Amino acid sequence: MSVMIPCLMKTMSGGQVRSIALGHPLLDDYLEFVAARARPNTLIAVAYDLKVFFTVIVKQPADITTADVLTFIKAQRAPRRGAGVLRLEDGEAGLSARTIKRRLASLSGLFGYLVARADAGVNANPVPRGLATRGRRGRAGVRGTPLIRAPRTLPRVLEPAEADAFVAALRTQRDRAMVAAMLLGGLRRCEVLGLRLPDLHPGERRVFVADGKGGRQRIVPISARFFSTVAAYYDTGRPRTSSSTETVFVVLKGPRRGQPLSAAGLDEIIEGARKRAGLTHLTCHQLRHTCFTRLREAGMALEAIQAQAGHASIESTRVYLHLANDWLAGEYLRAAEAIDAQSVRP
């Protein structure tokens, strides 16, 4: 098979990605495998990551070596806008460590799949899990060190005044309801767009998330303000022509009027309101982070936040301990007072 540079091709239907191909049989088979297990956004990310890799390393999958993977990492770390231009977040000039780690994960998944197939000429995964370190008495370390060290930065959250300005900049009841689901209930973007009318339980003030991250379902409480905004949206804003779909949030104007709103459509709404509110940066996930930070500051237990967020591990939830300023200050003051009390002599 001749060497080729993959070309990303998407098949769209109703504003949604239905399939993605790169023009290489093995890569396309893997993307079909991913499509059956993951969300469209994950599929798009994996396809793009593989395209980038095989554009940089122009070889057939069976010819890829660990040295090629290390060469790719070096290329990704190369300065993008000149050696003197660094990101404030991590001080790097190339791609962020998180992006490189994601691309390596996509690549490792591909080769794990090809090894399992046993018919692609790939006998081992060329993506190393880490670099061996010296252990005691010169023996190799068991765990090793990761190929890429990603900085553990805290998520950005909105200040109350910023949140108020952003909500005031939204133009429709539909938009306000979607933002309320993220800002008051902590739902992910895909979970908001996936809501169906039967998933809403206004009498109980709860929402059923039928298809959360990792396929996990959950029932979450949410403020009455969300349900009142949804009711106003259904009364005055939702097109009557969309009665054939149970999806709550649909397109309001244009040729796709009445059809389910896409992720790109929601991102466009958020970006427009952000600019009108005069904010420098805002994403759907930032609204979710803001929700859980405020809940933690109000005293909500970490285990309850984990259930609300749909986190598989509580380690993912612990970040909100650090975002909630009062928690750390309170813990420190209690400990400091105890120490002071012990050091006081009669």
N, C-alpha and C positions, 0 to 999 in steps of 0.2 A: 504494500500500500504506500503510495507516494506521500511525502510530507505535505501538510496543508496547514493553513492558518484558519481557525474556525470563524464562522460568521454567525452571529446570533440572530435567529429568526423567530419571531413571536406570532402566534395565531390568536387573534382576538375575537371575542363574541360577546355582544352586549356590554362592551366596555370592560370586560374581564379577560384576563389571560387564560387561554384554554390549553395551550401547549407551547413548548419552547424547544428549538433544535439548534445544534451547532454545526450540522453538516458532516459529522463524523459518526459512523455507526456505533462505536463503543460509547462515545460521549452521549449520543442521543438515547441509547438504551438506558444509560445511567440516569439521565434527566427524566425519562419516563418512569423509572423506578422511584425517583425523588418525588415526582408529581403525585404519585399514589400515596405518599406518606406525609407530605408537608403542605403548607399553605402556598398560595401563588407567590407571595413576596419572598418566601424562602427559596422557591424554585428559581425565581428571577435572579436572586443573589448568587445562588450556586452556579447557574449558567454563566453569569457575568464573570465570576471568579475563575471558572475554568477557561473561559475565553481569554481572559487576561494572562493566565499562566501559559497557555499554549501559543499565545501570540509572542510572549517573551522567550519561551523555551520551545523552539520550533522542532519538535520531535513527535514520533508516535508514542502513545502511552506505554507500550511494551519496552521502549528504549529509555524511558526516564529513569535517572539514577538519583541517589541522595545528593550527589554533587550538583545536579541540576536544580534540585529544590533549594539548596543553599545559595546558588547563583541567583535564583528568583528572589529570595529574601533580600539579598544585597541590592538587586535592582529596585525593589519596592522601597528600600530605605534611602535610595538616592534622592538628593534635593529636587523638589518640584519647581520651585520658584527662585532658585539661586541658593547657594550655600549659606548666605547671610540672612535668609528669611526663615524664621523658626515659629512654630506654633507656641502660643502662651501656655496651652494646656499641658504639653509634655516636653517642650523644648526641642522637638525633632523637626528636621527639614523635609523628610520624606513622608510617606503615608503613615497614618497613625498605627500604633502597635495593635490596636483592636481590629483594624481593617486587615492587616497582614495576618493576624491569628485566624480571622474568619476565612480568609482565602486558603490558608493552610488546612483548615478544618474541611473546607469544601474539597480540596485536593486529596486529603487523606480519605475522605468518604468515597471518592471515586475509586481510588486504588484498593480500598477495602472491598468494594463491590467487585472489581475486576479479579482480585485474588479469589473471592468466593465463587465466581463464575468458573474459574479454572480452564477457560478456553480462550483467553485473551493474551496468553504469553506473559502474564504477570504473575510471578511466584511470591513476591514479597512487596509490602508497602514501602515505597521509597521515602515517605515522609516520616522522619524520626519523631518519636514522642518527646525527646529531650536529649540533652547532652550528658554523658556520663561524668560523674565527679569522683574525685579520690575519696575513698572512705578510710576507715581506720587501717593502719599498717599497710597503706598503699593499695588496698583493694578498691575496685570500682564501686562507686556509690550505687545504692539500690534505686533511689528515686531519680537521681540526676537533676539537671536544671532545665527549665523550659527553653525552647528555641527563641521565643519572643516573650519578653516581660512587659505586660500591659500595666500602665499606672492605674492604681485604684482611686479614681477621682469620684467625687461626690456628684450626684445628678443635680442639675439646675432646677430650681423651683421658683414660682412666681411669688412676689410679695403681694399682700392683700390689695394694695392700691393698683398694682399691675393687673391682677386678675379682674378687678372691677372695671378697669379701663378696657381690657380685652373683651369682656362680656358685653360692655356697652357698645363696642364697635361691630358686633354681630348684627346682621341685617334682617334675618328671618327667624321665625319661631323654630323652624327645623334646625337651623344652625345653633340656636341657643339650647335646644334639647340635646343635640349631639355633644356639645361642650359640657353641658351639665352632667351627662353620663360619665364623662372622663374626669371632670373637675370635682364632682360630688360623689361619684360612685367608683372612680378609679378604673373604669373599663378601658381595655386596650382599643386601639383604632379598629382592628379587625372585628373585635367583639361588638363594638357600636354598630358597625356596618352590617353585621350579621344578625342583629336583633329582628325578631318577627313579632307581630302583634300578640300571638299567644304567649310569648315569653314575658310580657309585661303583666304584673300583678299589682295594680294600684291599690287595691284594698289592703294588701299586706305590705305595701311599699317595698316590694322585692322584684328583682329581675332574674330570670333564668338565663344563664349563659350556656347555650347549647354546645358551642364548639370553641372552647377556650384554647389557650396555648398548650400544645402537646395532646390535644384531643380531650382535655379534662373539662368536665362539666361542673358547674357550681351555681348556687343560688345566693345572690348578694342583696343586702338591703341598700336602699338608695333614698335620698331625700325626697320629700313630697314635692319640692320645687321641680324636680325632673318630670314627674308625672303631670303636674299642672301645665308645664311647658309643652309636653307631648300632646296633651289634650287640646291646647290652643293651636298647635300645629295641625292636628287632624281636623279641627273645626274650620280653620281659615286658610291654611297653606298647602296642605297635601292635595295633589291633583286627584280629581274624582276618577280620572282614567286609569289610575294605578290600583284600582280595587281588585285587579286580578292577581296582585302579588301581596303576600303577607309581610314582606320586608317593610320595616317601619320607615326607614329613611330613603327617599327616592329623589330623583332629579326633578326640579321644579319647572325648568324651562328648556326649550330647544328640542331637537329631534329625538332625544332620549327621555323626554318628559314622561314621568311615571315609572321609569325603570329604576332598579336599585342603584344607589349612589356608589361610585367607585372610590377606591383609596386615593387615587389621584385627585378626584373631585373634592374629597374632604380636605386633603392637603392644600388645595387651592383656596378653599374657604378659610382655613386657619391662617394661611399666609396673607390673604387680603385683610383680614381683621387685625392681624399683627401689625401690618403697616399702618393701618388707620389709627391704631392705638398708640403708635409711636414706640413700639417695643423693638429691641435689636435682635432678639432671638426667641423663637417659640416653636415647639413641636407638640404633636398629640401626646407623646410620651411624657413630655414635661408637665402637661396638665395632670396626668396620672401620678407622677412623682409629687406634685403639689398637693393632690388629694391626700395621699398617704402620710405626707409630712404633717399636714394640718391635723389629721386624725390622731397621729401619734402625740403631737403637742397638746391635744385636748385630752390625752390620757388613755386612749384606746390601747389595749394590750397588744403586744407584738404578735402573739399567736392569732388574735382576731384579725389583725392587718394582713397576716399571711393568708388566711382564708378569704378575706375580701379581695386580695390581689390575685389569688390563684397561683401563688408560688409553690412549686414542688418542694423547695427546701427553704427553711427559715433563714438560711444564710443570705438568701437574696433579699430578705425583708429587713435584716439588721442594719442596712444602710440608713434606714429612716430613724434609727436611734441617733445617728450622727447629724442628720439634717434637722432634727427637732432640737433646737438650741436649749430649751429649758431642761431637757432630760439630763444632758451631760453636766450642766451647771448645778442642777439639783443634787445629782449623785455626788459631785465633787464637794459641794458645801456640806452635805450630811457627813461625808467621810472626814472632811477637815475639822468639823465641829467635834466629832468623836475623838480625833487625835488631840485636839486642843484640850478636851476635857480630861484625857488621860495624862496630859503633861502638866496639868495644874497641880501644884503642890499645896497641901494644907498649911 
